[in-house]
Amino acid sequence: MEEDIKSSIAILNKGGNLLYPSDSIWGIGCDALNIKAVEKIYKIKGRKAQKACIILVDSLEMLANYVDGIPAKAIPLLREDFERPLTIIYPITKNLPLGLLSEDGSIAIRVVKSGFAHELIKAFGKPITSTSANKSNEPTPYDYASIDITIKEKVDYIINPILDNSKGKPSKIVKFDEKGNLTVIRD
């Protein structure tokens, strides 16, 4: 794992992208703060920039750097271990490039608690993007073997599939509005 983390950080620092196992499914990732790197991912996927990526952080402390006021109702959810990872859409962000945000200015963020993605983000010190490793409007691959070869050919680096600790299911997504009300987007 150490060699893949070291190689991944070198790629991320150069504005490159990775095919990696997140805590949910295999994803395409880059430095979330590098908008040119994010744009490359949209090109790989053939995806419109209006559809924002999820970003991954390694802790509540890192999350606080990018969300302006974590809703009180979110704190217990962030501390709990669910069967499936939980992504939360926050309405008010800070310190993130505009091109990364949804049209309404919100951002979907997941705190990764273990595994390769957690260790990578912790070592990198910044959030990374997470978008499913498929072309836009095509089925989500739930394991490495199901990822389209053209995706594998277009990324700058592929994490060793033996490090796969993903759950094989996309994360659950919930959204908080500015008043702290919760809506389930994807169960």
C-alpha positions in Angstrom: 0.0 0.0 0.0 2.8 2.4 0.8 4.2 2.4 -2.7 0.8 3.0 -4.2 0.2 5.9 -1.8 3.6 7.4 -2.6 3.0 7.1 -6.4 -0.5 8.4 -6.1 0.6 11.5 -4.2 3.2 12.2 -6.9 0.5 11.9 -9.6 -2.0 14.1 -7.6 0.7 16.8 -7.1 1.2 17.0 -10.9 -2.5 17.5 -11.5 -3.0 13.9 -12.6 -5.8 11.4 -11.8 -6.2 8.0 -10.3 -8.4 4.9 -10.6 -8.7 3.8 -7.0 -10.9 1.8 -4.6 -12.8 4.2 -2.4 -14.7 3.0 0.6 -17.8 2.4 -1.6 -16.9 1.6 -5.2 -13.9 2.1 -7.6 -13.6 5.8 -8.4 -11.7 8.3 -10.5 -10.0 10.8 -8.3 -7.8 13.8 -8.4 -6.8 16.7 -6.2 -10.2 18.3 -5.4 -8.6 21.7 -5.2 -7.1 21.6 -8.7 -9.8 22.6 -11.1 -7.8 21.6 -14.2 -7.4 18.1 -12.8 -11.2 18.0 -12.1 -11.9 19.1 -15.7 -9.7 16.2 -16.9 -11.9 13.7 -15.0 -15.0 15.2 -16.7 -13.4 14.6 -20.1 -12.5 11.0 -19.2 -16.1 10.4 -18.2 -17.7 12.4 -21.0 -19.5 14.2 -18.2 -21.0 17.7 -18.1 -19.2 20.0 -15.7 -22.6 21.0 -14.1 -22.8 17.6 -12.5 -20.4 18.0 -9.5 -18.2 15.2 -8.1 -18.2 14.0 -4.6 -15.1 14.8 -2.6 -13.6 12.7 0.1 -11.9 13.8 3.3 -10.2 11.8 6.0 -11.6 13.4 9.1 -14.1 15.9 10.7 -11.2 18.3 11.0 -10.6 18.3 7.2 -14.3 18.5 6.6 -14.5 21.7 8.6 -12.0 23.3 6.2 -14.5 23.1 3.3 -18.0 23.4 4.9 -19.2 26.6 6.4 -21.0 25.4 9.5 -21.5 21.7 9.8 -25.2 21.2 10.7 -25.6 19.9 14.2 -27.7 17.0 12.9 -24.8 15.9 10.8 -22.3 15.3 13.6 -23.9 12.0 14.9 -24.3 10.8 11.3 -20.6 11.5 10.7 -19.5 9.6 13.8 -21.7 6.5 13.2 -20.5 3.5 11.2 -23.1 2.5 8.6 -23.2 -0.6 6.5 -22.7 1.7 3.5 -20.6 4.8 3.5 -22.6 8.1 3.9 -22.1 11.1 1.6 -23.6 14.4 2.8 -24.5 17.3 0.6 -23.7 20.6 2.4 -25.3 23.9 1.3 -22.6 26.3 2.3 -19.0 25.7 1.3 -15.7 27.4 1.6 -12.1 27.1 0.3 -13.3 25.0 -2.8 -13.0 26.0 -6.4 -16.3 27.1 -8.0 -15.9 24.6 -10.8 -16.1 21.8 -8.3 -19.5 22.9 -6.8 -23.0 22.1 -7.9 -24.9 24.9 -9.7 -26.6 25.8 -6.4 -23.1 26.1 -4.7 -23.4 22.9 -2.6 -20.9 20.1 -2.4 -21.2 16.4 -1.6 -18.6 15.3 0.8 -17.8 11.9 2.4 -15.6 11.3 5.4 -13.7 8.1 4.6 -12.9 6.3 7.8 -10.6 3.4 6.7 -9.0 1.6 3.9 -6.8 2.8 1.0 -8.7 6.1 0.3 -8.5 7.1 3.9 -4.7 6.5 4.1 -4.2 8.3 0.7 -6.1 11.4 1.8 -4.4 11.4 5.2 -1.0 11.3 3.5 -1.9 13.8 0.8 -3.4 16.3 3.3 -6.1 17.5 0.9 -9.5 16.2 -0.3 -9.7 14.1 -3.4 -12.6 13.7 -5.9 -14.6 10.6 -6.1 -16.7 9.8 -9.1 -17.7 6.4 -10.3 -15.2 4.8 -12.7 -17.6 4.7 -15.7 -18.4 6.8 -18.7 -21.3 9.2 -18.2 -24.7 7.6 -18.5 -23.3 4.1 -18.4 -23.8 1.5 -15.6 -21.7 1.9 -12.5 -19.0 -0.8 -12.2 -19.1 -2.4 -8.8 -15.6 -4.0 -9.0 -12.3 -3.5 -10.8 -13.0 -6.2 -13.4 -16.2 -4.4 -14.5 -14.4 -1.1 -15.3 -14.4 -0.3 -19.0 -11.0 -0.6 -20.6 -11.2 2.9 -22.1 -11.4 4.4 -18.5 -8.4 2.3 -17.5 -6.4 3.6 -20.5 -7.2 7.3 -19.9 -6.3 7.6 -16.2 -2.7 8.5 -15.2 -2.4 5.8 -12.5 -4.2 2.7 -11.3 -4.0 1.5 -7.8 -3.2 -2.2 -7.4 -6.6 -4.0 -7.4 -5.4 -6.2 -4.5 -5.9 -3.2 -2.3 -9.6 -3.1 -3.0 -11.6 -2.7 0.2 -14.6 -1.1 -1.4 -18.1 -2.2 -0.4 -19.2 -2.7 -4.0 -22.2 -0.4 -3.6 -22.4 3.4 -4.1 -22.7 5.5 -0.9 -26.0 6.6 0.6 -26.5 10.3 -0.1 -28.3 12.7 2.1 -28.7 16.5 1.8 -28.9 19.2 4.4 -30.5 22.5 3.6 -29.5 25.8 5.1 -31.9 25.3 8.0 -30.4 21.9 8.9 -33.3 19.8 7.5 -32.3 16.4 6.1 -33.5 14.8 2.8 -32.4 11.4 1.5 -31.2 11.7 -2.1 -30.0 8.1 -2.6 -30.8 5.3 -0.2 
